[in-house]
Amino acid sequence: MQHLDPQAAHDFLQQTPEAVLVDCRTEIEHMYVGHPVGAEHVAWQEAPDWEIDPEFARKVGRLIKGDLSRPVLLICRSGTRSIFAGEALEAAGFQQVINVTEGFEGPLDDNFHRGTLGGWRLRGLPWQQS
């Protein structure tokens, strides 16, 4: 798995039109916290049980129309959940999986807040709320 910071991931997406950005956070996070413009939503796990979706790889496979060589970038809140989701995609045969480090909101700061130390949104990259 490759790892790119948010700016490098954005640049990669601009230069690689066949690439797909998958937001693997929960539906609530995707809708209300916001998401990168153009991101497709496929939750890795969902509240309230937080069980991993056994259909995750199949759902992402539909987005790439079964072409396992297409680059798939994964973004979550902080860049951790997306690593696990990426490992599942690699195990399913996806050939180019890229984790967006820092995620959408970045790591926790000393006050246990996100959005102050990194992340897609803090970096000023295009995002929207549903």
Order of alpha helices (4+ residues) and beta strands (2+ residues): beta-alpha-beta-beta-beta-alpha-beta-alpha-beta-beta
